[in-house]
Amino acid sequence: RGNPVAFGAVHLPALLALEGEHGARGLLKSAQVTQVAVEDPGILRDIDTPADL
């Protein structure tokens, strides 16, 4: 959980096919996920547009 999320090149076709407001949520549920622990609370901030910064 957190941002930024990184995807390997193998996921590019699925990412390019995404539509709607759900983003890559489905891909994250079906793909192998590696979590990296960090000590920055900013990773939980949802940033979708420049205005969100």
N, C-alpha and C positions, 0 to 999 in steps of 0.2 A: 504494500500500500504506500502510495506517495508519488511524487513527481521529481524529476522527469522519469518517464517510463522509456526503456530502450528495447527495441526489437531487432532481432537478427534479420539479415537479408532474406532468409527463407520465408519470412512472414510478409514480405512486400506485396505479393499479389493479393493476399487477404486484406491487408491494410488499404490498398488502393480501391478495393471493392466495397469498403464500408460506406453506409448511408445512414442518415438519420441522426438522432441526438444521443445514441447510446455509445458512440465511439467504439473503441476496441475492447469494451467490456467482455463481449462473448469470446473474443480471441484470447484474452487473458485467462478466462475460465477453462479453455480447452488446451492451452499451450503449457509447456513446462516453464515454470517461473523460478527465477533465482532472486532471492531477496538479499539486499545489502543493507546492513544496519548502519545508520548515520545518526548523529546527534544534533540535527537541525530541524526544529519544528516547522520550518518553512516548506518541507517536502510534502506536507499534508494540505497545502494551499491549492485550491482549484483555480487554474489559470487557463482560460479559453480564448481570451482576447487581450489586446494591449491595455484596454481599460481596466482589466482585472489586476494589472501590475500595480 
